[in-house]
Amino acid sequence: MTITITTAPCCWGVDDVNNPNLPAWERVFDEAAAAGYGGLELGPYGYVPLDDALVAKALSERNLFIVAGTIFDDLVSSQNREALLRQTDEICAVITRLPQPEQMAGQRFRTPYLTVMDWGHDERDYAAGHSDRAPRLDKAWAGMIANITAIAELARRKYGVRAVIHPHAGGYIEFADEIERVAADIPQEVAGFCLDTGHSYYAGMDPVEMLRRYADRLDYVHFKDIDQTVFDRVLGEKIRFFQACGQGVMCPIGRGVIDYPAVRRTLEEIGYHGFITVEQERDPRNVAGSLEDVKQSRDYLRSVGF
């Protein structure tokens, strides 16, 4: 098993680019390098400048590479198609010009990836983690599949970038039935999966079982950990997903409920080779703890064989 551990700006509270409390992107780069990571994701559209020369210089100065870009937007609305494709075009144009790692033996698709996540629906945001009360898409499902397919095909055709679908708490691809439906409706040759251990657990699924079930679609992986005490409390409240993150539901890896030795054994059994990105969503006003937390996560993962 050949694996490289990377990180992402969400560990510094970067999810909503309109949040006035976000740290400077240069700080995220500085602290990712200081914590011992060789690479990271670009973060949500509009956070890091879409200036490949500027960003490439900043990465090179810190001996970093970019593993993925992100579409984190409304994938459901057909009216959003033009905006989604513009983001795809602009993100892929940048990430393909940034420093990249060498492809590993056994890695199915080389970096950079384009992680594709649905977001922006109040009715699902407040139902994050609650499969029994989360509304499902009916007729609008086909439009979401068409949007994802259009994103993936543009990224592949024009840039050679592999799109990976990321089930995310609070979006319309979160629960087991929705992931199964996406797997049936979008062929493996069109897009892979980026499964996230934390989002799997948040949605009531066993992260180990999910990694094994979708091993043939698994092109990229995200690692998180969950504080069970906080999780139990926020599930009893009417709360948005990122409000729960602001209360500390995500914690450094190794301090939560997810069994990472079992995750490692599973990845070895299924023959996963490639990249794993550490994430820990938080309120950006708590950014002072980010460096210590991402370093703790990296050190713990190293201690259990990653």
Steps between C-alpha positions, in 0.01 A plus 500: 500500500653829384330802654578869534323706767395853409274763658243765407407861582184391683732411791546877531126565483492571127166384362292810430713739294274788605579452868683816616705304754696281259878488544727607216570218257873553549457413868331173405793416271753595771335289767435200273873489429590560866279207606690263272268469200639491148178603332150635542178576319435838340188556709161639397465704183603860560725446804845455348556740207440356153851614405707193424834684488444663840374183666764276341773728637344490847478120492854455371642728769345267759571172318128432466282361222127514426308173510150622406265785427142520622150561368287566809173637370138431408522197269122461480374807318511493122526881513837460672657300213677796341656605832609144577671463163668839535638392838615170353680679218669756722597256777640238264692762302681596822554167674649338191768772493599463866772277648397134500630187673628200310236242417525192722508141384143371520342847502205489259497865395771755549446823688360759503145386569183707493286418804132561426262563792138612516423788735261788559160358602356605836265202516795262483745710704272483804449126442871413486554165669125423507418260219147452631400865466714617208290559184613310191511621141235367262476657155795731573732201543554467125603865479761452771641194322514699175686784674757266655548321169555831319758608760685169480504489122627857466776439757611180327466611139664840525746452785548128564374551857317220678177611670419322826156518661515580871196414718467787746290557812226752429493449124280287276764226477548396861328177598551138397202488264616817321857377461372171361278688257787722381720194450230347280432817299854625436732239348848446639655621176328839544586572866645328802427541870673690776367337815539684828523304825350785705208571270428127480480475877299823529244353258460183705725273292801292596805665334682167469202334334460789256865488395467128435164526323618762251858382461461481123397869487746631758741743333565734794431502876434758772570430868322669790424408858191569709464588867222264604383711793456810286347293220235351727409848625480679162288224348241587762492865393358682199837603365681554172792273419766772523348628824567152638856524369534835675409323824782249454325193361811439287817437698862408426536149363566249775301693760158398367284196446624375161719188510797596284698178547194324350484758221866433422445124487205548267690727261779245491254215433337684209835603357455876523796701371498877480412804706313553824411851615460586868210735573355654816228756436494777758395858562772721346491713816669198664781494245761538775464128571533384140875443483507294818196296393620415148840405640332276760301333224810442288701367795220263603457362149874439480483311830241256361684431177405778256 
